[in-house]
């Protein structure tokens, strides 16, 4: 009976396997890294959103109102705000903006509000706002919690202060 180490064919197969497995693993890893770098996302820091000047306009009785947020993105990737909720208000909300066509103003629903990498968005009627339908009465200075959700799955919480219209 011969030992496996004495069999030249078996020894060559073992050496080949010992070499080919790591080489194949390196080739697959290199291919995946190349694809990742080619996608343009390698080394790009994610979006980093901060919220300032969160405010909600005091609603008139029986009327809808709006909330505004200033959003700053200090990250390297664009962000997209896709929805906003005001859980304690129990009111539906919608991203919207005012547009003018044929001399008449109207509200347009926004599917998302983009916040560019390294930039900021100051919400306003023409840029975008959060429509709050059928809100309860709110007192000036009262604080209202909001949850802002982004396309990438991230969410931020903000506390908006109730302000007068035009304030």
C-alpha positions in Angstrom: 0.0 0.0 0.0 1.4 3.4 -0.9 0.8 6.6 1.1 -0.9 9.6 -0.5 2.3 11.6 -0.2 4.1 9.0 -2.3 1.5 9.2 -5.1 2.8 11.9 -7.5 -0.6 12.5 -9.2 -2.4 12.9 -5.9 0.3 15.3 -4.7 0.1 17.4 -7.8 -3.7 17.6 -7.4 -3.4 18.7 -3.8 -0.8 21.4 -4.7 -3.0 22.6 -7.6 -6.1 22.8 -5.3 -4.0 24.6 -2.7 -3.0 27.2 -5.3 -6.2 27.5 -7.3 -8.7 28.0 -4.5 -7.1 31.2 -3.1 -6.4 32.5 -6.7 -10.0 32.0 -7.6 -11.2 33.7 -4.5 -8.9 36.7 -5.2 -10.2 36.8 -8.8 -13.9 36.9 -7.7 -13.1 39.5 -5.0 -11.3 41.7 -7.6 -14.2 41.4 -10.0 -16.7 42.5 -7.3 -14.5 45.4 -6.2 -14.1 46.5 -9.8 -17.9 46.5 -10.2 -18.4 48.4 -7.0 -15.9 51.1 -8.0 -17.4 51.3 -11.5 -20.8 52.0 -10.0 -19.5 55.4 -8.7 -20.5 54.7 -5.1 -17.1 53.6 -3.8 -15.6 56.1 -1.4 -18.7 58.3 -1.5 -19.7 59.3 2.0 -23.5 58.7 2.6 -25.9 61.6 2.9 -25.9 63.3 6.3 -29.0 65.3 6.9 -29.5 67.9 9.6 -32.7 69.8 10.2 -32.9 73.4 11.2 -35.8 75.9 11.4 -38.6 73.3 11.7 -41.9 75.2 11.9 -45.6 74.6 11.3 -48.0 77.4 10.5 -50.8 77.9 13.0 -53.9 76.6 11.2 -57.0 78.7 10.8 -60.1 76.8 12.2 -61.2 74.2 9.7 -58.3 74.8 7.3 -55.3 72.7 6.3 -51.8 74.0 7.2 -48.2 73.6 6.2 -44.9 72.7 7.8 -41.4 73.8 6.6 -38.0 72.4 7.4 -34.5 73.6 6.3 -32.5 70.5 5.4 -28.7 70.5 5.1 -26.8 67.6 3.6 -23.2 67.5 4.7 -22.6 64.1 3.1 -21.3 63.1 -0.3 -24.5 61.5 -1.7 -27.8 63.1 -2.7 -30.8 62.4 -0.4 -34.5 62.4 -1.3 -37.2 63.2 1.3 -40.1 60.9 0.4 -42.6 61.3 3.2 -43.3 63.2 6.4 -45.6 62.2 9.3 -46.9 64.1 12.3 -47.9 61.2 14.5 -49.4 63.2 17.4 -51.5 65.3 15.0 -53.1 62.2 13.6 -53.3 64.1 10.3 -52.4 62.9 6.8 -49.5 64.8 5.3 -48.2 65.3 1.7 -45.1 66.8 0.1 -46.2 69.6 -2.2 -45.3 72.9 -3.7 -47.1 75.8 -5.3 -46.8 76.3 -9.0 -48.3 78.9 -11.3 -49.7 78.1 -14.8 -51.7 80.4 -17.0 -51.8 83.0 -14.3 -53.3 80.8 -11.7 -51.7 79.2 -8.7 -52.2 75.6 -7.7 -50.7 73.0 -5.5 -48.6 70.2 -7.0 -47.9 66.9 -5.2 -44.2 66.1 -5.0 -43.1 62.4 -5.1 -39.9 63.5 -3.4 -37.8 66.5 -2.4 -34.1 66.2 -3.3 -31.4 67.4 -1.0 -28.1 67.6 -3.0 -24.8 66.3 -1.5 -23.1 69.2 0.2 -26.1 71.4 -0.3 -29.3 72.5 1.5 -32.9 73.0 0.8 -35.0 75.7 2.6 -38.6 74.6 2.2 -40.9 77.3 1.0 -44.2 77.3 -0.9 -42.4 77.3 -4.3 -39.6 74.8 -3.3 -41.7 72.4 -1.3 -43.6 72.1 1.9 -45.4 69.5 4.0 -49.2 69.9 3.7 -51.0 68.9 6.9 -54.6 68.0 6.3 -57.3 68.8 8.9 -55.0 69.6 11.8 -56.3 70.1 15.3 -56.1 73.6 16.8 -52.5 74.5 17.6 -51.2 77.3 19.9 -48.4 79.7 18.9 -45.1 78.3 20.3 -46.5 74.8 20.7 -44.1 72.0 19.6 -45.1 69.3 17.2 -43.2 66.1 16.5 -42.5 65.1 12.9 -40.8 62.1 11.3 -39.1 62.7 8.0 -38.4 59.6 5.8 -35.8 59.4 3.1 -35.6 57.2 0.0 -32.6 55.3 1.4 -34.7 54.1 4.3 -33.3 56.6 6.8 -35.6 58.7 9.0 -35.1 61.8 11.1 -37.2 63.2 13.9 -37.8 66.9 14.2 -39.7 69.2 16.5 -41.5 72.0 14.7 -42.6 75.2 16.5 -46.0 76.6 15.7 -45.6 80.0 14.1 -48.0 82.7 12.6 -48.6 82.7 8.9 -45.8 84.6 7.3 -43.6 84.1 10.4 
